[in-house]
Structure formats: structure tokens, C-alpha cells
Amino acid sequence: MIRIYLDWNVVSNLKRPEFKELKDFIIENKQDLQFPYSPAHFNDLMKSYRPDNELFFEDLNTLEFLSEKHLLRWGKEGIEFLSGTPKEYFEGEKNKEDVFSLMDMEKIFEELDESTDELGLGKMGTLMKSLFQSQPSGIDVNDENQAILKKMFPNIKSGSTMWDLMKDIGPFSKKLLQDGAYYKDLRKSIGEQGMKLNPSVAGNWNLNEVIKNIDEFLSNLGTEMTYLEYVKLSLKHKKEPINEYEYYTTAYLMLDMIGYKTDKLPKPTDNMQNIQTDGEHSFYGAYCDYFVASDKKLRVKSKVLYNEFNIPTKVIEPKELIEELRKVIYKPPKEIGLLEEAFSFCNQENFVESIPLSEENKVEAYVYKLPKFYFNFFNFVSYEKYSEEGIIFTFKKVFKNFSRFIYYTEAERIIESITDFFGYADKEERDLKKNQFVYESDDIAFEWLFEGGLIRLIKDEETKRPILNYIISTKKEDSD
């Protein structure tokens, strides 16, 4: 299936008359497309939640229709490809505790006192609090940084303790994320320190050179760090190693803070959380084939970071989606046979790399990028020639973006698509083998014999993803 990530504005606008053509196209081709949803969609959706708001539930139903059970989420161990509907996710979201209440240090340590006291361990919270009160914050307040530090941590001074800092982090985080005027004022203060790009100049930069130009800007200020080194520095306080999600979304946010395609936040309800959520949409979009966004600044910043991190996900606006998908949705040819079509894919225009003969590689092989998603799943094909014996075409799903996994439903649907096309008389047996293929055995194969060859749908030993082989014999039969 072709994986497409829609930002929230696109999802919400599908109910509008001007988006009817796009919605109808999606309905018509839904079996070949996949639209994962993420927590970022709920960051946007929950802003309008009220039990009596019919538009909220219309948007929730739209998200459910699009995404089915395909949830993308960053978890403790990394990215998670989960099965659960948006309505199921909503049930957890509507009663979720305010995250900022979990950052109230006084409350946290009081509750810790109560818990440990009941267990006969004494007041551990009070003990830990006294330890933090004895440790200096490590922050040196001087004339250069005093103004901006006071905006962030109003109670900070050179003699502040780690406890003083910890108490201020919760209120600062809440104000930063939820108070748009506060965030814009902080962004302005950063600019007054000289850390702001000239928008009329930066706005005209080539997208492929934005990060390089920011590095030059920082160097001209006398700094010794690159832009991405600043991103890493901002996360250095964390005890755990910096993860992919934090690194990417922080890089996105800092583009805004340094003045590149700055979000103006025009509505009274707009705040830094809007930008944070956009960064999350951009991050999850990097796990898909297409990222579709209505907001131009979101598209541009995503293109900048995708280029910097070598992510080939295509960033487009909604009005381009139909044309783009018509180019890549696969329909079996009527004029020529499948084998003839397979040979046509292997041309210089689609060529990626060759694997020459060697002691390890007993056959010469050539890899090609497919012009369409073959059976709306495979995106690369390798061509291997076994001397006089035969030829093998191997169709694979290869990820060049952040993604490394497929959903079980993707494997199920490609099996259904290929077995429907080549034929499988016993549907009950097909479904049994399909479930074994997807959820159990690596040895299950679907095979079709044809004159002079064999078609095989098997599981890749390394990636566990389905692969499709066309095995063609070119060996001449011995004459009598």
C-alpha cells in the first residue's frame, strides 16, 4: 500500500465542498492507500473537543475512515506501528491527566512522602528534596543572559539551587507551550541577542542550502557550533541518549526560533504548541511515502529537514495529491504481459546500482527503482541473470525514509492483491496460508507455474516483508 501522511488541516478540510474531488479519489482508491494517524493528529483534534460539538465527531469519523487501525507513535523503545482505531485512541485522550500537573515538583515529592511513609520507609520525598536544595543549579546569571533567563525562570539568580530550577521548569514549560504572547516575546528576546536570521534573505535560500547557510550565520556571530550541534546541546540535560523523535522535532522548533519561516501565530489561541505539533506531523510524515500539508511553512521546513537527513518522503500540498498518486498507483497492463512489463522496468532511467560477479555474488545483478508502486506495494526490483540457466526478477519494498517496518495489514493486503490477480481457487485455504505467512511461519510460499517459469510470493529472510519473484528459465532443452 502507498503510505500517505495527511496533516490535520487536510483531514479536517475533507468535509468541505472544495475538497470533494480529493475525498472521492481517496474513496475510489482506498484499497491501495494507507493513511496512518499519530498523537499529533489528536493534539489538533482535541482542541475542539466538547461532547456537544458535532464537527468534532465528524472529524473523528473522517480520521477513522482514513486511518482504520494504523497508528504511528513514538514510544519508549522507538517508533511503534500499532493497531488501534482513532475512536479507541480518543477514549484514552478525553480523560487524560494534564501533563503539566505531572511537573509540579512540590506535589510530586509530597505524594512520594505519602507512599514511602505508608511502606515504613520514611519521608523519601523530603530527603530527596533536601538533596536537590543542597546542589547548585550550575547557572551563572550575568548581564548578558539575565534578561532572557528571568523570562524563562523568574526566580533564578546566581546562587539558585537545583531545587529552585526544578520548581520553575513546570510553570515555564506550560507558559511556553500554551501562552502564544509569551512564546513570541521569548522568540523576540532571542532575536535581540543577535540570534535571528534576516527573513527577507533567508526566505529566498535554496532549500538544499538552508542548514549550511544557518551554519555560516552562526559562524559569523562568532559561535563555534553548527545548527545541529545547537540542537543537540539543547537536549544535553537529558539523562537518556537523545532519540530520533526529540532530535527531529527540536530541530524543527529551532528553525522557527532562529527566524526561518517563522510562524506568526495570528490567532489568540495560537501558541508554541502549534509549532511543536507541526514538527511532530513532519516527523511522522518521514515514515511515509508522501507528506501532505496545507501550510506552506510546514511544507518548506519539512523539505529542509528531509533534505538534511536524507529522507526521500515527498512533501506536497493537497491539490497535488491526486496528480501525484495517479503517477504511481499501479494498474496491471492490458497491452503487454507482466514479464514484458518487468523487462521494461529495467532501463537506464530507473537504474540504481549493479552488483558485479564475485566470490560472494555468483550472479550479476542490477537494481532498479520502480516508476510505480508495483501492486501498490513494491518500489524496487532486482534483475539477476544466471548464465544460461535463467533470469530472476525480485520485487521488494525498500525503505529509504525513517520507516523500517510494515503493518500486518500491509502484508495481508499485498497477499490478497497478488493472489486475487494470479488466482487462488480455494479462498479458505488462501486465508489460512495468508495468516500463517503474516503472523507465523517464514516458510509459507504462494506459487504459480507458467510455461517456462515460476511466480513465487515469499517472505524476505532479513526484513520479514513479502517479496515477489518471477523466475524465468532460459535453459535450452537437450535435443534427442
C-alpha positions in Angstrom: 0.0 0.0 0.0 1.1 3.5 -0.7 1.6 5.2 2.7 0.4 8.8 2.9 0.5 11.1 6.0 -2.0 13.9 6.0 -1.5 16.8 8.3 -4.6 17.8 10.4 -5.8 20.6 8.2 -6.1 18.3 5.3 -8.0 15.7 7.3 -10.4 18.3 8.7 -10.9 20.0 5.4 -12.1 16.8 3.7 -15.6 17.7 4.9 -15.5 20.9 2.8 -17.1 21.1 -0.7 -13.8 22.3 -2.3 -12.1 19.0 -1.2 -14.8 16.8 -2.6 -12.7 15.7 -5.6 -9.9 14.6 -3.3 -12.2 12.8 -1.0 -13.9 11.0 -3.9 -10.5 10.0 -5.3 -9.4 8.6 -1.9 -12.7 6.6 -1.6 -12.2 5.2 -5.1 -8.6 4.1 -4.4 -8.8 3.4 -0.7 -7.8 -0.3 -1.0 -4.3 0.8 -2.4 -3.7 3.6 0.0 -2.8 3.8 3.7 -3.2 6.9 5.9 -1.6 6.4 9.3 -2.6 8.7 12.2 -0.4 9.8 15.1 -0.7 11.5 18.5 -0.1 14.8 16.7 -3.5 14.5 15.0 -5.1 14.4 18.4 -3.1 17.4 19.6 -5.0 19.3 16.9 -8.3 17.4 17.2 -8.7 17.7 21.0 -8.6 21.5 20.8 -12.2 21.4 19.6 -13.5 18.6 21.9 -16.8 19.2 23.5 -19.4 16.5 24.0 -22.0 18.6 22.0 -19.6 19.6 19.2 -20.9 17.6 16.1 -18.0 18.9 14.0 -15.5 17.3 16.4 -17.1 13.9 15.9 -17.4 14.4 12.1 -13.6 15.0 12.1 -13.0 11.9 14.3 -15.1 9.8 11.9 -13.1 11.1 8.9 -9.9 10.2 10.7 -11.3 6.7 11.4 -12.3 6.2 7.8 -8.9 7.2 6.6 -6.6 5.6 9.1 -8.6 2.4 10.0 -6.3 0.9 12.7 -3.0 2.3 11.6 -1.4 4.2 14.4 2.1 5.7 14.3 3.5 6.6 17.7 6.9 7.2 19.3 7.2 5.0 22.3 9.8 4.1 24.9 11.7 1.8 22.6 11.3 3.9 19.4 8.7 4.2 16.7 5.7 1.9 17.2 3.4 0.7 14.4 0.3 -0.1 16.4 -3.2 -1.4 15.7 -6.0 0.7 17.2 -8.7 3.0 15.8 -8.8 6.7 16.4 -12.0 6.2 18.3 -10.2 3.8 20.7 -7.4 6.3 21.0 -9.9 9.1 21.7 -11.3 7.2 24.7 -7.9 7.4 26.4 -7.3 11.0 25.4 -10.5 12.6 26.7 -9.8 11.6 30.3 -6.0 12.1 30.1 -4.5 13.9 33.1 -3.0 17.3 32.4 0.7 16.7 31.6 1.7 19.9 33.4 0.2 18.7 36.7 2.8 15.9 36.5 5.5 18.5 36.6 4.5 20.1 39.9 7.6 19.3 41.9 6.1 20.1 45.3 3.2 17.8 44.6 5.4 15.0 43.3 7.6 14.9 46.3 4.6 15.2 48.7 3.0 12.2 47.1 6.3 10.3 47.3 6.4 11.1 51.0 2.9 9.6 51.5 3.8 6.5 49.5 7.1 5.7 51.2 5.8 6.6 54.7 3.0 4.0 54.3 5.6 1.4 53.4 7.6 2.2 56.5 10.4 3.8 54.5 10.1 7.3 55.9 9.7 10.5 54.0 11.9 9.8 50.9 10.4 12.8 49.1 11.6 15.2 51.8 15.0 13.6 51.8 15.4 13.9 48.0 14.1 17.5 48.1 16.8 18.4 50.7 19.5 16.8 48.4 18.4 19.0 45.5 18.3 22.0 47.7 21.9 21.5 48.6 23.0 21.3 44.9 23.8 24.5 43.0 21.9 24.9 39.7 25.1 25.5 37.8 23.6 28.5 36.0 25.7 31.7 36.1 23.4 34.7 35.8 25.3 37.7 34.3 24.5 41.0 32.5 24.4 39.2 29.1 21.9 36.5 29.9 20.0 38.0 32.8 17.1 39.4 30.8 16.3 36.2 28.9 16.9 33.9 31.9 14.5 36.0 34.0 11.8 35.5 31.4 12.3 31.8 31.5 12.9 31.3 35.2 11.6 34.4 37.1 13.2 33.3 40.4 16.6 32.4 39.1 19.8 34.0 40.5 23.4 33.0 40.6 23.0 31.3 44.0 19.9 29.3 43.0 19.8 25.6 43.8 18.8 22.7 41.6 15.5 22.6 43.5 14.8 26.3 42.6 15.3 25.4 39.0 13.2 22.3 39.1 10.3 24.2 40.6 10.4 26.7 37.8 10.6 24.2 34.9 6.9 23.1 35.1 5.4 26.7 35.0 7.9 27.7 32.4 7.1 24.8 30.1 3.4 25.4 30.5 3.6 29.1 29.8 6.0 28.5 26.8 3.7 25.9 25.2 0.3 27.5 25.9 0.9 31.2 26.1 1.3 32.5 22.5 2.3 36.0 23.5 4.9 34.6 25.9 6.5 32.4 23.3 6.6 35.3 20.7 8.1 37.6 23.3 10.8 34.9 24.1 11.4 34.5 20.4 11.8 38.2 20.1 14.3 38.3 23.0 16.4 35.6 21.3 16.4 37.8 18.2 17.5 40.8 20.2 20.6 38.8 21.2 21.5 38.6 17.5 20.3 35.0 17.1 17.8 35.8 14.4 18.0 35.4 10.6 17.0 38.2 8.2 13.7 36.8 6.9 14.0 38.7 3.6 17.3 37.0 2.9 16.7 33.6 4.5 13.3 33.3 2.8 15.0 33.2 -0.6 17.5 30.5 0.2 17.7 27.3 -1.8 16.0 24.6 0.3 19.0 22.4 -0.1 21.3 25.0 1.4 19.3 26.3 4.4 21.2 24.4 7.1 24.5 25.2 5.5 23.6 28.9 5.4 22.4 28.9 9.0 25.8 27.4 10.0 27.5 30.3 8.2 25.2 32.8 10.0 26.2 31.2 13.4 29.8 31.2 12.5 29.7 34.9 11.6 28.3 35.6 15.1 31.5 34.1 16.5 29.9 30.8 17.7 31.8 27.6 17.4 28.9 25.3 16.9 26.8 24.3 13.9 23.0 24.5 13.9 22.6 20.8 14.6 25.2 21.0 17.4 23.0 23.6 19.0 20.0 21.2 18.7 22.0 18.5 20.5 23.1 21.0 23.1 19.5 21.9 23.9 18.9 18.3 24.7 22.1 17.7 26.6 20.3 18.0 30.0 18.5 14.7 29.5 19.9 11.6 31.2 18.8 9.3 28.4 20.5 9.3 25.0 18.9 11.7 22.5 16.4 9.9 20.4 15.3 10.4 16.8 12.0 11.9 17.8 13.4 14.5 20.1 16.3 15.4 17.7 14.0 15.9 14.8 11.2 17.9 16.5 13.7 20.1 18.3 15.5 20.8 15.0 12.1 21.8 13.6 11.2 24.1 16.5 14.6 25.8 16.5 14.1 26.7 12.8 11.2 28.7 14.0 13.0 30.2 16.9 16.0 31.3 14.9 13.8 33.1 12.4 13.5 30.7 9.4 9.9 30.7 8.1 8.7 31.8 11.5 5.1 31.0 12.3 3.3 34.3 13.0 0.7 32.6 15.3 -2.0 35.1 14.3 -4.9 33.7 16.3 -5.4 34.5 20.0 -5.4 30.7 20.8 -2.1 30.1 18.8 0.9 29.2 20.8 4.2 27.3 20.7 2.3 24.0 20.9 1.1 24.7 17.3 4.7 24.7 16.1 5.6 21.7 18.3 2.6 19.8 16.8 3.7 20.8 13.2 7.1 19.4 14.0 5.5 16.1 15.1 3.4 15.9 11.9 6.6 16.5 9.9 8.4 13.8 11.9 5.7 11.2 11.4 5.4 12.1 7.8 9.0 11.0 7.4 7.8 7.4 7.9 5.6 7.6 4.8 5.9 7.9 1.1 4.1 11.2 1.0 3.6 14.0 3.5 0.7 16.2 2.5 0.3 19.6 4.3 -1.8 22.7 3.7 0.5 25.1 5.5 3.3 26.3 3.2 5.8 27.0 6.1 5.2 23.5 7.4 6.0 22.1 3.9 9.1 24.2 3.5 10.6 23.4 6.9 9.9 19.7 6.3 11.6 19.8 3.0 14.6 21.5 4.6 14.9 18.8 7.3 14.1 15.9 4.9 16.9 17.1 2.7 19.3 17.4 5.6 18.5 14.0 7.0 18.3 12.3 3.5 14.7 11.4 3.8 13.1 10.9 0.3 9.5 11.3 1.5 7.8 13.6 -1.0 6.2 16.8 0.5 3.2 18.1 -1.4 0.2 20.2 -0.9 -3.4 18.8 -1.1 -4.1 20.0 -4.6 -1.1 18.0 -5.9 -2.1 14.7 -4.3 -4.4 13.3 -7.0 -1.9 14.0 -9.8 0.9 12.5 -7.8 -1.0 9.4 -6.9 -2.2 8.8 -10.5 1.5 8.7 -11.5 2.4 5.9 -9.0 -0.8 3.8 -8.4 -0.3 0.5 -10.3 -2.8 -0.9 -12.7 -1.8 -4.2 -14.5 -1.1 -3.6 -18.2 -3.6 -4.7 -20.8 -1.5 -4.2 -23.9 1.6 -6.2 -22.8 2.3 -9.2 -20.5 3.7 -8.9 -17.0 7.1 -10.3 -17.9 7.4 -7.9 -20.8 6.5 -5.1 -18.4 9.1 -6.4 -15.8 11.8 -6.2 -18.5 10.6 -2.6 -19.3 11.3 -1.5 -15.8 15.0 -2.4 -16.1 16.2 0.6 -18.1 18.9 3.2 -17.6 16.4 5.8 -16.3 15.4 3.6 -13.4 18.9 2.2 -12.7 20.1 2.4 -9.1 23.2 0.1 -8.8 24.8 -3.0 -10.1 26.2 -5.9 -8.1 29.1 -7.5 -10.1 30.2 -11.1 -10.1 32.5 -12.0 -7.2 33.3 -14.9 -4.9 30.3 -13.9 -2.8 27.9 -13.0 -5.6 27.7 -15.8 -8.1 25.5 -13.9 -10.4 25.4 -10.5 -11.9 22.6 -8.4 -10.5 21.1 -4.9 -11.3 18.8 -2.9 -9.1 16.1 -0.5 -10.4 13.8 1.9 -8.8 10.3 1.2 -10.0 8.4 4.1 -11.7 5.2 3.0 -9.9 4.4 1.1 -6.7 4.2 -2.4 -8.2 1.0 -4.0 -7.0 0.8 -0.8 -4.9 3.5 -2.0 -2.6 6.9 -2.9 -4.1 9.2 0.0 -5.1 12.4 -1.7 -6.2 13.2 -4.6 -8.5 16.5 -6.5 -8.9 17.3 -8.4 -12.1 19.6 -11.4 -11.8 20.9 -13.4 -14.7 22.1 -16.9 -14.1 24.3 -17.5 -17.1 22.5 -19.9 -19.4 20.1 -21.1 -16.7 17.6 -18.3 -16.3 16.6 -14.9 -15.0 15.0 -13.9 -11.7 13.1 -10.6 -11.1 12.8 -9.9 -7.4 10.3 -7.2 -6.3 10.9 -5.7 -2.9 9.6 -3.0 -0.5 12.7 -0.9 0.4 12.6 2.0 2.8 14.9 5.0 2.3 13.0 7.2 4.8 12.7 6.8 8.6 10.5 3.7 8.3 11.8 0.2 8.6 8.6 -1.7 9.3 5.2 -2.5 7.7 1.9 -3.1 9.3 0.5 -6.6 9.4 -2.4 -5.3 7.3 0.0 -4.2 4.6 1.3 -7.7 4.3 -2.2 -9.1 4.3 -3.4 -6.8 1.6 -0.4 -7.4 -0.8 -1.0 -11.2 -0.4 -4.7 -10.7 -1.2 -4.0 -8.4 -4.1 -1.4 -10.8 -5.7 -3.5 -14.0 -5.1 -6.6 -12.3 -6.5 -4.6 -11.3 -9.6 -2.9 -14.7 -10.3 -5.8 -16.7 -8.9 -6.3 -18.9 -5.9 -9.3 -21.3 -6.2 -9.7 -22.2 -2.5 -10.3 -18.9 -0.7 -10.4 -20.6 2.8 -7.1 -22.2 2.2 -5.7 -18.9 0.9 -6.8 -17.1 4.0 -5.3 -19.8 6.2 -1.9 -19.6 4.4 -2.1 -15.8 4.5 -2.4 -15.7 8.3 0.5 -18.2 8.6 2.6 -16.1 6.2 1.9 -12.9 8.1 1.8 -14.0 11.7 3.7 -17.3 12.0 5.9 -19.2 9.6 8.7 -17.9 7.4 8.4 -21.0 5.1 5.0 -20.3 3.7 5.0 -19.5 -0.1 2.4 -18.9 -2.7 3.4 -20.2 -6.1 2.1 -20.2 -9.7 3.6 -22.2 -12.5 3.6 -20.9 -16.1 5.2 -22.1 -19.3 8.9 -21.5 -18.9 8.9 -20.3 -15.3 7.5 -19.8 -11.8 6.0 -17.0 -9.8 6.6 -17.0 -6.0 5.4 -14.8 -3.2 7.6 -15.4 -0.2 8.9 -13.7 3.0 12.3 -11.9 2.9 14.5 -13.7 5.4 16.1 -10.5 6.6 13.2 -7.9 6.7 10.3 -10.4 7.0 8.5 -8.4 4.3 6.8 -10.0 1.4 8.9 -10.3 -1.8 7.7 -11.4 -5.3 9.9 -13.5 -7.6 9.5 -14.0 -11.4 11.7 -17.0 -12.2 12.2 -17.4 -15.9 14.1 -20.4 -17.3 16.3 -19.7 -20.4 17.9 -23.1 -20.4 17.5 -24.9 -23.7 16.2 -28.4 -23.6 18.6 -31.1 -24.9 17.5 -32.3 -28.4 17.1 -36.1 -29.0 
